[in-house]
Amino acid sequence: METKGLLDGVKVLDLTRVLAGPYCGMMLADMGAEVIKIELPGRGDDARRNAPIVNGESAYFMNLNRNKRGMTLNLKSEEGKRIFRQLVKQSDIVLENYRPGVMEKLGLGYEELRKINSAIIYGAVSGFGHYGPYSKRPGYDILGQAMSGLMSTTGWPDSAPTRTGTAISDVMGGISCCVGVLAAYVNRLKTGEGEKVDVSLVDSMVSSLEIINMIYLCTGRVPTRIGNRYEAIYPYDSFTAKDGMVIIACGNDKLYSILKTVLQIPELEDPMFETNVDRVKNHALLKEIIEKWTCERNIDDVVEELLAAGVPSAPINTIDRVVKDPHIAVAREMFVDLEHPVAGKMKVTGNQLKFTNRKVKIDRPAPVLGQHTEEILAEKLGIDHEGYEKLVKESVL
């Protein structure tokens, strides 16, 4: 198997902080790109202070910044800007997630950077994008979830709008930026032209809502919170078991017929459940009947029995179950061991992309603040130790 990643040779400067931008940089690094994380001297990425903390190091930060080298650079100093511009000349991609206008004020926006490297790919992630009435607003994950409509449709009919358990706006923004910069890079290989990729957290979430948007656009009905069930199919929902909850997903009449055979409950034969349209209409009653069966069994027994008969089913796993799952954790390698120089032995979340010929590798722990600064400056710009020490004294690094 080829040891180099698919993006071997691609050079990335990562100015991003916290989650959305670092997630994009993480994906590029996992696929083999050389990603240099550039942070503010003395402080670094705000995420370095986010819990959980292991031996003084943030696990939040370490997960999102593995496979990257790290350096510090004061972009408010003229010498820091000069060094950054020199690095840009040698790079393929620049990532940033400042509020729109910040990089321009520094004299380091896309229009300036393309003057020194016309082929540069500039990936920018922000809350609302680089143009439009809201472009200067601050952007955070929960704002993306709220303004996109996601929160209004997440939860139960009698609950308040609910944020998803993870920072899904940031994650979707990071993935969107990764797709965008890679598309721009492919175009550059064909044309030699650079590109600015402008990704908004809100846009990313609006796109992810797919059928929710279409319900309103096609029917005029405003979708509301309906819990775990699905608008168009039933039973396609969560059900209570003895020791937790399970999912049963009957996507068509055939699967419902199999479910009836397994459960052997006479009420399931009622004409009010004959077609999928009938079952959606009478979902509350049908759920109550099915739970008479699931409530008498453990999660794993329900799932095993239904899957054996051909009915799609799954446990609603708590995270302790996920990290021990033989398929997810072992076969698919979604949790990876790393040795961090300060935190020590730890696990980070694996990469979701699996390639046949060039395996995604996670083998470099996240850098401590400024860990590779001297190494990078010597390698890229020929700055010796004396020059490095001078830049440190001048608060450039």
N, C-alpha and C positions, 0 to 999 in steps of 0.2 A: 504493500500500500504506500502511496506517495506520502512523504512526511510533511511537505510544505502545504500550507493552506491554499484555498482557491484564490485568495487575495494577496498572496505572497508578492512583495514588491510594491504594493500600494502604500503610499505614505500619507498619514493623516495627522493633522494638528488638532487636538481636542481641547477647546477652551470651555467646554460645557461644565455645568454644575448640577448637583442634586440628582435628578432622575431621567427626564426625557432625553436630553442630549447625551449624558453618559451611557444610557441604554443603547443608543445608536452606535456610539463609539465602541461599546462592549461587543456588539454584534460584529462590527467590522474587524475588531481585534481577534475575536474567536475564529473568524474565517481566514485569519492569516495576515491581515493588514498590519503594518507597523504603525501603532497608534501612540503618539506622544501626548500625554496629559499635561497641560500647562495650567498652573495654579498660582494664586496670589501669594507672594512670599510671606511667611510668618503665620498665615491663616489657612490658605488652601480652600478647597471646596467646602461649602457649608455642610455637606453631607458627612464630613469627617466627624461631626459632633452628633450625628443621629444614632439613636439606640437601634439595636442592642450593641453594647460596647464590650469588646473582648480585649483584656490587657491594655486598655486605653485606646484601642483602635475600633473604629466603627465597622460592624459587620455589614451594615447598609452600604457603606462606601466600598468595602472590600469586594462585595458581590458584583457591583456595577463597574468596577474599574480593574478587574483582573485582566491579565494579558496585555496591559498597557505599561509603558515606561512613563515615569513622572519627572517633571522639572518645574521649578518656580520661575516666574518672570513678571516684573512689574511693568505692565503695559501703559501705565501713566507716565513713566519716565521716557525721555527721548531715546536713551540707549536701549531700553527694553523694547520700544517700538522698532528700532533699527534691527535688533536681533531677530524679532518676530518676522519682519519683512524678509530678512535673509533666509529664515527657515521656510517661509512661504514659497520663495523661489525654488526650493528643492522638494516641495510637497505636491500632492495630488488633490487633497481634500482638506478643507478647514471646516470645523464644526463649532458652532456657538449657539447659546440659548439665552443671551442677554435680551433685555427688553429692546424692541426695535428702536434704532437711533443711537444706542450706546456705542456700537462699534464705529459708526460714522463720526461721532464726537471724538473718538480716539484717533480718527484718521485711518482706521483699519477696516472700513466697510468693504463690501464686495467691489464697488466701483474703483476704490483705491487699490485693492489687492490685485484686481485683474490687470492693472497697469504694469505691475511687476511680474505677473505670471498670468498671461492671457488664458491659459488652459486650466486655471484653478477651479475646482468644484467647491462651492461655498454652501454648506448646509446650515440653515438657520431654523431653530425651533423656538416658537414663542406661543404665548397664550392665544392670541387672536390673529397672528400673521403680520406681515410687514406693510400691509396697506389696508384701508377700510376705516370706518369711524371708530372702531374699538382698538386699533392697532397699538396705541400707546398704553393701554390698560395693563396692569400686572397680570401675569398668568400663572395659575396654580391648578393642580389636578382637579380639586373639588369644584373650581370654577368651570372647568371644561365639562365635568359631569353634569353640573347644574344647567349651564347655558345650552348644551347640546340637546337637552331633553331626556337624557339617560336617567337622571334621578327621578324624574316625574313618572317613569314607567318601571322603576325598581322598588320592590317591596310588596306589601299586601294591601288589599283594598281598604282596610281600616288603619293602615299605617301612614306615617309621613313619608314624603319622598326620601329615598335612601341611597347613600353612597355605596358603590360596590366595595368589597372587602380589600381590594388592592387599588393602587393608584393607576387605574386603567387608562385615563386620559394621557398620562405621561408615558405609559408603556406603548400605547397606540401611536403617540406622537413620535416616540423614538423609532419604532418600527417603520412608520411612514417616512421619516427622514432617511433611514437606512435604504429603503427602497428607492427613494428619490435620488440620493447621491449616487447609488449604484447605476441607476438608469442614465444619469448625467455622465457618469464615467464611461459607460458603454458608448454613449454618443460621442464622447471626446475621442475614444479610440478610433471612431470612424471619421470624425470631422476635424479633430484637433481643437474644437471649441470648448471653452469652459462653460459654467452655468451656475446660477444661484438657485438653490432649492429652498423655497419658503414654506415651512410647515407650521400649521396652527393646531394647538391641542383641541380647540373647539371643532375645527374642520374635521380632524381625525375622528373625533367621537361622533359627529353628525354622520359621517360616512359609515361608521360601524353600526349605526342603528337600522340600516337597510329596511327590513319589512315594517318596522315601526313607522318610519317616514312614509312608506308607500300606503299604509292603511289610511293615513290622513289625506295624502295627495290624491288617492283614488276614490275614497268614499266620503271624505269630509269629517269622519269620526276621529275624535282626539283619543288616542290610545291612553289607557290608564294602568294603574298597578293591578296585576292579577296574580301575584305570587309566583310560584314556580311552574305553573301550567303554561301551555302554549296556546296561542289564540286559535289556531286552525286545526289542531289535532287533539284527540283524547281517546284513551288515557296517555298522557304525555306530561308527567308530573312527578312530584315527590310524594312518597307514602311512608307512614310511620311503621317502623319495625320494633321489635322488643328492645333493641340496644342502640337505636339511632334511626336514620332515615335512608331510604333507597329511592332510586329513580326507576320508573317503568316507562318505556317509550314505545308505545304501539303506534307506529306511523301510518298504518293502513288497516283495512278491514280484515285482511288475512292474519295479521299479527294479533288482532283482538280475538279472532276465532281461536288461535292457539292459546292465548291467555285464558280464555274461558275453559278450555280443555284442562289446563293445568290447575286452575283454581277450583273447578267443580262447585261453583256457587250458583244455585238455580236462578237467583235474581239477575244475574248477568245476561240471561236469555230474554229478559223483558224487551218488548218491541221498542221501548223508548231508547234503547241502546243499539238498535240494529245497524244504523249507518254512522259514519264518522260525524256527520252534521248533527244527528240525534245525540251522540255522545258529548259533543262540545256543548250543546244546549243544556244537557242534563249532567254536566261534569261534577257538580257538587254531590249529587246523590251517588253517582258512580264511584267517586273517590271514597265515600263512606263505606260502600259495599266491598271494594277491593281491600280497604284497610282492615276489614274483619279478618282477612287471610294474612296480610303482612304483619299485623300486630301480634300474631301468635308465633312468629318466627324471628330468628336473629337475622341481621343484615346479610351476612355471608350466605346463609341458607336460602334466603329469598333470591339473591342474585344467582347463586349456583343452580337452583331449580329452574328459574326462568330461562337462563342462558342455555341450559341443557335442552330445553324444549324449543329454543329458537326465538325467544322473546327478548329484545334488547333491554338490559337492566344493568345498573351499576350502583355501588354504594355511594352515599354522600360522605366522602372521606374527610376526616379531620386530618390535619397536617402530619400528625404522628403516624397515621396509616399510610399517607402518601410516601413518606420518606423510607418506608419499609416495604413498599409494594415491589414485588419481583419484576414486574413489567416496567413500571415507571422508573424506579430507582436503580435497578440492576441492568436489565436488558437495554433500556433506552438511555441509560446513563444521565439521568436528569439531576443527579446530585454528585458532585465531583470533589475529591479530596485535594486540598492544597496545603502547602506549608508557608505560612506568612512569617516574615522575619521578626515581628513583634507579637502578633496574636497567636502564633504557633500553628499547630495542626487544626484545620477547620474544613468544613464543607461549604461549597457555594452551589448555587443553582446552575445546572447544566444548560447547554444551548439546545434549542428546539429544532435546529436545522441538522439533518443527517444527510451526509453525502456518501456515495458509494466508493469513490476513488480517492478523495482527499478528506479525511476525517477532520471534523472540527476538534481542535485541541484547546484545553484550558489547563495550562501548565505554568503560568506566571502569576504570582499573587499580585494584588493591587500594590502600587508603590507607596511607601511612606512619603511624607511631604518632602519634595525636592530630592528624592533618592537618586535619580539619574541625571540631575542637572549638569554636573561637571562632565559626566560621560557623554551626554548628548552634545554639549557645546564643543567638546574636543572632536567628536566624531563628525559633526555636521559643519562646524565653522572653524575648526582648527584652533580653538582657544585653549591655551595651555593652562597649567595650574595657577601660575602667577596672574594670568588674565582673569581667571575664574575668581580668585580671591579678591582682586580689585573690584570686580562687579558686585561681589557680596558686600564689600565695605561701602559701596556707593548705593546700596539698597536697590540694585537693579534685579537681583536674584533673591 
